[in-house]
Amino acid sequence: MSTVYVDTSAIGRVLLGEPDAPAIRLGLEAFDARVSSRLIQVELRRLARRVDRPGRADALLSDVALVPLDEAVLQAAETIEPANVGSLDAIHLATARRLARDGLVDAVMTFDFRLAEGARHHGIEVVAPA
């Protein structure tokens, strides 16, 4: 079973109807399962409110398993390398790294350059369909 960790930069593009949204959907469907930090729900719902599509966020997340934020992930995010990864992306990276280390994630789907760099730094494959 193959699993992809998806972040807001990827699924947010689908919410916004970006030109690469169909490719992202196909890319997500290429995996048996999709997972993300619970953080994505906050980020995506905030984005949906800004563009007046509040119900769309929940629909897009309906087949994404959400990993709860816990103290271990937050502590890991405080010091995770590389240092140039932003605060919220550090939470995504720490979550993805833990899942990958446990053999539960095969790749990270992101369009954020620094998060992608961080995932590669930790030996996690990065996919960004276009």
C-alpha positions as CSV (number, residue, x, y, z in Angstrom):
1,M,0.0,0.0,0.0
2,S,1.5,3.4,-1.0
3,T,0.8,6.5,1.0
4,V,1.4,10.1,0.2
5,Y,1.7,12.9,2.8
6,V,0.0,16.0,1.3
7,D,0.5,19.6,2.4
8,T,-1.6,22.7,1.9
9,S,0.4,24.0,-1.0
10,A,-0.8,21.0,-3.0
11,I,-4.4,20.5,-2.0
12,G,-4.9,24.3,-1.8
13,R,-4.2,24.5,-5.5
14,V,-7.1,22.2,-6.1
15,L,-9.3,24.3,-3.9
16,L,-8.4,27.4,-5.8
17,G,-8.9,25.7,-9.2
18,E,-5.4,26.3,-10.4
19,P,-4.5,25.0,-13.9
20,D,-2.6,22.1,-12.4
21,A,-5.5,20.9,-10.2
22,P,-6.4,18.0,-12.5
23,A,-2.8,16.8,-12.4
24,I,-2.7,17.1,-8.6
25,R,-5.9,15.1,-8.3
26,L,-4.5,12.4,-10.5
27,G,-1.2,12.4,-8.6
28,L,-3.1,11.9,-5.3
29,E,-5.2,9.1,-6.8
30,A,-2.0,7.3,-7.8
31,F,-1.5,6.5,-4.1
32,D,-3.6,4.1,-2.1
33,A,-3.9,6.5,0.8
34,R,-3.4,10.2,1.6
35,V,-2.3,11.5,5.0
36,S,-1.5,14.9,6.5
37,S,-1.1,16.7,9.8
38,R,-4.3,18.0,11.4
39,L,-2.7,21.4,10.7
40,I,-3.9,21.1,7.1
41,Q,-7.5,21.3,8.1
42,V,-6.8,24.7,9.8
43,E,-4.8,26.0,6.8
44,L,-7.3,24.8,4.2
45,R,-10.4,26.0,6.0
46,R,-8.7,29.4,6.4
47,L,-7.9,29.5,2.7
48,A,-11.5,28.4,1.8
49,R,-12.9,31.2,3.9
50,R,-10.7,33.8,2.2
51,V,-12.0,32.7,-1.2
52,D,-15.6,32.2,-0.1
53,R,-15.6,28.4,-0.5
54,P,-16.0,27.3,3.1
55,G,-17.5,23.8,2.3
56,R,-14.9,23.0,-0.3
57,A,-12.1,22.4,2.3
58,D,-14.0,19.6,4.0
59,A,-14.8,17.9,0.7
60,L,-11.2,18.0,-0.3
61,L,-10.0,16.5,3.0
62,S,-12.7,13.8,3.1
63,D,-10.2,11.1,2.0
64,V,-7.1,12.4,3.8
65,A,-6.3,10.8,7.1
66,L,-5.4,13.5,9.6
67,V,-2.6,12.9,12.2
68,P,-3.3,14.8,15.4
69,L,-0.7,17.4,16.6
70,D,1.1,16.1,19.6
71,E,3.9,17.4,21.8
72,A,6.5,15.1,20.2
73,V,5.8,16.6,16.7
74,L,5.8,20.1,18.0
75,Q,9.1,19.6,19.7
76,A,10.6,18.0,16.6
77,A,9.4,20.9,14.5
78,E,11.2,23.4,16.7
79,T,14.6,22.1,15.7
80,I,14.1,20.1,12.4
81,E,16.6,20.7,9.6
82,P,16.9,22.5,7.4
83,A,16.6,25.7,9.3
84,N,15.0,27.7,6.4
85,V,11.8,25.7,6.6
86,G,9.0,27.9,7.9
87,S,7.2,27.3,11.2
88,L,4.0,25.7,9.9
89,D,5.9,23.7,7.3
90,A,8.2,22.5,10.0
91,I,5.2,20.9,11.6
92,H,4.3,19.3,8.3
93,L,7.9,18.1,7.9
94,A,8.2,16.7,11.4
95,T,4.9,14.8,10.9
96,A,5.9,13.5,7.5
97,R,9.4,12.5,8.8
98,R,7.9,10.6,11.7
99,L,5.5,8.8,9.4
100,A,8.2,8.0,6.9
101,R,10.5,6.7,9.6
102,D,7.7,4.4,10.7
103,G,7.2,3.1,7.1
104,L,3.8,4.8,6.8
105,V,4.6,7.4,4.1
106,D,6.2,6.8,0.8
107,A,6.3,10.4,-0.5
108,V,5.4,14.0,0.2
109,M,3.3,16.0,-2.2
110,T,4.1,19.7,-2.0
111,F,4.7,22.7,-4.1
112,D,6.6,24.6,-1.4
113,F,10.2,24.7,-2.3
114,R,11.6,24.8,1.3
115,L,9.3,22.0,2.5
116,A,10.3,19.9,-0.6
117,E,14.0,20.6,0.2
118,G,13.4,19.5,3.8
119,A,11.7,16.3,2.8
120,R,14.6,15.4,0.5
121,H,17.0,16.3,3.2
122,H,15.4,13.6,5.3
123,G,15.4,11.1,2.5
124,I,11.7,11.4,1.6
125,E,10.6,11.3,-2.0
126,V,8.9,14.5,-3.2
127,V,6.1,14.6,-5.9
128,A,4.7,17.8,-7.4
129,P,2.4,16.9,-10.4
130,A,2.0,19.5,-13.0
